[in-house]
């Protein structure tokens, strides 16, 4: 099933450029050509010692060379997309980076809650899309007071952005139970957004939930992988076997006859694939597995038709899935870097103040 993707690279001015591609197609870039000077053209007799000195250089010669490079045009996001009936906004693995991450200057850094909210607002308000925001967890990376503050700030930010389902990562559950519970308990008791089929906080958090968007009924659950559970030593976190508990949640969701089923898998790539194979009814498997940048396109899990989408690390990317009433091509996907094109959200700045 062809799914549009985007390839990102940098233009000479540091802006990120998107190239659309399709699952069944591959693009190729032309070779870079430059001027070659023949060695013989440099040979000549020296008439005076002054000619042995190197030619003068100007401080802006590098800038001139840089400006001489051809600039690639910036491509629009979601080029060629029609308006979807609904869209999934997929994030995770923030690792405590609530502000943009990178060491090359703010212009080239990616991520941050402020940019994330700006992008989400653009989809909802400017494009008029019905968006369901989901997060696979691990808002922080370490434990201690600083991590607790970042978790609370992130929880407030996700609430402002109206996230519909948030799964737990192992580092979230290594924090003080009081701090995590405070963030969860601030939700409406009948509408708690933090979910996991096999990791419950004091038995208070639900195993799954159902949301509606664009006339679609979407069933969502989360699962914490076996290796991830080994990193948690907290008696107040109730954990169960991933496959067994996921089976129970799947059966409960299936009984609700949803139009779309989404699994938030905080697990390795291999274990996430195993979940997808065991429960092929989850058309979308969002995984916290993988390192660095998420893949440009979803992975079709062998033996099923479900698609596995990586979220990457440090909250630098958002995966957007467009949902369509098209039996042949029900989904379109684009990976979006939260780069400098997205201004800081004033509302999120106040949350982080």
C-alpha positions in Angstrom: 0.0 0.0 0.0 1.7 3.3 -1.1 2.2 5.7 1.8 3.7 9.1 1.1 6.9 9.8 3.1 9.2 12.8 3.4 13.0 12.9 3.2 14.6 15.7 5.2 17.9 17.3 4.4 19.4 20.8 5.0 19.6 23.6 2.4 22.4 26.0 2.5 20.5 28.3 4.8 20.0 25.6 7.4 16.3 25.1 6.7 15.0 21.6 6.5 13.7 20.6 3.1 11.2 17.8 2.5 11.1 15.5 -0.4 7.9 13.3 -0.8 8.4 9.7 -1.7 6.1 6.6 -1.8 6.6 3.2 -0.3 6.9 1.6 -3.7 9.1 4.2 -5.3 12.7 5.4 -4.7 14.2 8.8 -5.5 17.7 9.5 -6.6 19.8 12.7 -6.3 22.0 13.9 -9.1 25.8 14.0 -8.6 27.4 17.2 -7.3 29.7 18.7 -9.9 32.4 21.2 -9.3 35.3 22.9 -11.2 38.5 20.9 -11.5 41.8 22.8 -12.1 44.6 21.1 -14.1 47.8 20.8 -12.1 49.8 22.0 -15.2 48.0 25.3 -15.1 49.6 26.1 -11.7 53.2 25.7 -13.0 55.0 28.9 -13.9 58.4 30.4 -13.2 58.8 32.5 -10.1 60.3 36.0 -10.9 60.5 37.4 -7.4 60.4 36.3 -3.7 57.2 38.2 -3.3 55.4 35.8 -5.6 56.2 33.0 -3.1 53.7 34.6 -0.6 50.2 33.0 -0.6 47.5 35.1 -2.2 45.4 37.4 0.1 42.2 36.0 1.4 39.0 37.7 2.4 37.1 36.9 5.5 33.8 36.4 3.6 35.2 34.1 1.0 33.5 31.1 2.8 30.2 33.0 2.9 30.5 33.7 -0.8 31.1 30.0 -1.6 28.2 29.1 0.6 25.9 31.6 -1.1 27.0 30.3 -4.5 25.5 26.9 -3.7 22.1 26.3 -5.3 19.3 26.5 -2.7 16.6 23.9 -2.8 13.1 25.0 -2.5 11.2 24.2 0.7 8.5 21.7 0.1 5.1 22.0 1.8 4.1 19.5 4.4 1.6 16.8 3.3 2.1 17.7 -0.3 -0.5 15.9 -2.4 -2.7 14.9 0.6 -6.4 15.5 0.6 -7.9 16.4 3.9 -8.1 13.2 6.0 -11.3 12.3 7.9 -9.0 12.1 11.0 -5.3 12.2 11.8 -3.1 10.6 14.4 -0.4 12.8 15.9 2.3 10.4 17.3 5.1 11.3 19.7 7.1 9.7 22.5 10.6 9.2 24.0 11.0 12.8 25.0 13.7 11.8 27.5 13.4 15.1 29.4 14.0 17.4 26.4 11.2 19.8 26.9 13.0 22.3 24.8 14.6 21.9 21.3 17.6 19.6 21.2 20.8 19.9 19.3 24.3 21.5 19.4 24.2 23.4 16.1 22.3 26.5 17.2 18.6 27.0 17.8 17.8 27.3 14.1 18.9 23.8 13.4 17.7 22.2 16.7 14.6 20.0 16.7 11.9 19.2 19.2 10.5 21.0 22.2 7.0 21.2 23.6 6.6 24.8 22.4 7.1 23.8 18.8 5.0 20.7 19.2 2.0 22.7 20.3 2.4 25.1 17.4 2.4 22.3 14.9 -0.6 20.6 16.5 -2.5 23.9 16.5 -1.7 24.3 12.8 -3.2 21.0 12.0 -6.3 21.6 14.0 -6.9 25.3 13.4 -5.3 26.2 10.1 -6.0 22.9 8.2 -9.1 22.0 10.1 -8.1 18.4 10.7 -9.7 16.3 13.4 -6.5 15.2 15.2 -6.0 12.5 17.9 -2.7 13.1 19.8 -1.1 10.0 21.2 2.2 9.5 23.1 4.1 6.2 23.7 5.8 7.4 26.9 9.1 8.0 28.6 8.7 11.7 29.2 11.9 11.8 31.3 15.2 9.9 31.2 16.5 9.8 34.8 14.9 10.0 38.3 15.3 12.6 41.0 13.8 16.0 41.6 14.7 17.6 38.3 13.1 14.6 36.4 10.0 14.9 38.6 9.6 18.6 37.7 10.1 17.9 34.0 7.5 15.1 34.2 5.0 17.4 35.9 5.6 20.2 33.3 5.3 17.7 30.4 2.0 16.3 31.9 0.6 19.8 32.1 1.7 20.4 28.5 0.1 17.2 27.2 -3.1 18.2 28.9 -3.0 21.7 27.3 -2.5 20.0 23.9 -5.4 17.6 24.6 -3.6 14.4 24.2 -6.1 11.5 24.1 -3.9 8.6 25.2 -0.5 8.4 26.9 1.3 5.2 27.6 3.9 4.7 30.4 7.6 4.3 29.7 9.9 2.6 32.3 11.6 5.9 33.3 8.2 7.4 34.0 7.5 4.6 36.4 10.8 5.0 38.2 9.8 8.4 39.5 8.2 9.0 42.9 4.7 7.5 42.8 3.4 10.6 44.5 4.6 12.8 41.6 3.4 10.5 38.8 0.1 10.0 40.6 -0.4 13.7 41.0 -0.2 14.2 37.2 -2.5 11.3 36.5 -5.0 12.1 39.3 -5.4 15.7 37.9 -7.3 14.1 35.1 -11.1 13.6 35.2 -11.4 10.2 37.0 -13.8 9.0 34.3 -11.5 10.3 31.5 -7.9 9.3 32.4 -5.6 9.6 29.5 -2.7 7.5 30.9 -3.1 3.9 29.9 -1.3 0.6 29.8 -2.6 -3.0 29.5 0.1 -4.4 31.8 1.4 -1.5 34.0 -1.0 0.2 36.3 -0.3 2.9 38.9 -1.8 1.8 42.2 -4.5 0.0 40.1 -5.8 3.5 39.3 -5.0 3.8 35.6 -7.1 2.2 32.9 -5.9 -0.5 30.5 -7.3 1.0 27.3 -9.7 3.7 26.1 -11.8 4.5 23.1 -11.9 7.9 21.4 -13.9 9.2 18.4 -12.6 11.5 15.7 -13.9 12.2 12.2 -16.8 9.8 12.7 -14.2 7.0 13.5 -14.2 4.9 16.6 -10.6 4.4 17.6 -9.6 1.8 20.2 -6.2 2.4 21.9 -4.1 0.5 24.4 -0.5 0.5 25.6 1.9 -2.2 26.6 5.2 -2.2 28.5 7.8 -4.7 27.2 9.3 -7.4 29.3 12.8 -5.9 29.3 11.4 -2.5 30.1 9.7 -4.0 33.2 13.0 -5.2 34.5 14.1 -1.6 34.9 11.3 -0.8 37.3 11.6 -1.7 41.0 8.5 0.0 42.4 6.0 -2.0 44.5 3.3 0.5 43.8 3.4 -0.2 40.1 1.3 -3.3 39.2 2.8 -5.1 36.2 1.7 -8.2 34.3 2.9 -10.4 31.5 2.8 -8.3 28.3 1.2 -10.9 26.0 -1.4 -12.1 28.5 -2.5 -8.6 29.5 -2.5 -7.3 25.9 -4.7 -10.2 24.9 -7.2 -9.1 27.5 -7.2 -5.5 26.3 -7.5 -6.6 22.7 -10.5 -8.7 23.4 -12.2 -5.8 25.3 -11.5 -3.4 22.5 -12.6 -5.8 19.8 -15.9 -6.2 21.5 -16.5 -2.5 21.0 -16.3 -2.9 17.2 -13.9 0.0 16.6 -13.0 1.3 13.1 -9.3 1.5 14.0 -7.1 -0.1 16.6 -3.9 1.4 17.8 -1.2 -0.1 20.0 1.3 2.1 21.9 4.2 -0.3 22.5 6.9 0.8 24.8 9.2 -2.0 23.9 12.1 -2.9 21.6 11.6 -3.2 17.9 11.7 -7.0 18.0 9.2 -7.2 20.8 6.9 -4.6 19.1 7.0 -6.8 16.0 6.0 -9.8 18.1 3.0 -7.9 19.5 2.0 -7.0 16.0 2.2 -10.6 14.8 0.3 -11.9 17.8 -2.4 -9.2 17.5 -2.7 -8.4 13.8 -6.0 -6.5 14.5 -3.9 -3.5 15.6 -3.6 -1.7 12.3 -1.1 0.8 13.8 1.6 -0.2 16.2 3.5 2.8 17.6 6.8 1.7 19.0 9.4 3.3 21.3 12.0 1.0 19.9 14.8 2.1 17.7 17.6 4.6 18.0 18.0 8.1 16.6 15.7 9.3 13.9 12.5 7.4 13.2 12.3 5.7 9.9 10.9 7.7 6.9 8.1 5.3 6.4 6.2 2.7 8.5 7.4 -0.9 8.6 4.9 -3.5 7.5 5.1 -6.2 10.1 5.7 -9.6 8.5 2.7 -11.9 8.5 0.3 -9.0 9.0 -1.0 -5.9 7.4 -0.3 -3.7 10.4 2.1 -0.9 10.2 4.8 -0.2 12.8 5.8 3.5 13.3 8.8 4.7 15.3 8.7 7.9 17.2 12.5 8.5 17.5 14.1 10.0 20.5 14.2 13.3 22.4 10.8 14.4 21.1 12.4 15.7 17.9 9.8 14.3 15.5 6.1 13.8 15.1 4.6 11.0 13.0 1.3 12.0 11.4 -1.0 9.4 10.0 -3.9 10.6 7.8 -7.0 8.3 8.0 -9.1 8.0 4.8 -12.3 6.3 3.8 -10.4 4.4 1.1 -10.3 0.7 1.3 -7.2 0.4 -0.9 -5.3 3.2 0.8 -6.7 4.0 4.2 -3.6 5.6 5.6 -1.0 8.1 4.6 2.1 8.9 6.7 4.6 11.7 7.0 7.5 12.1 9.5 7.8 15.7 10.5 10.8 17.3 12.2 10.0 19.9 14.8 12.5 22.4 13.3 12.7 26.1 13.3 9.7 26.5 10.9 7.5 26.1 14.0 7.5 29.1 16.2 7.3 28.8 20.0 3.8 28.5 21.4 3.0 31.4 23.8 0.7 29.1 25.8 3.4 26.5 26.2 5.9 29.1 27.2 3.7 30.0 30.1 3.4 26.4 31.1 7.2 26.1 31.2 7.8 29.4 32.9 
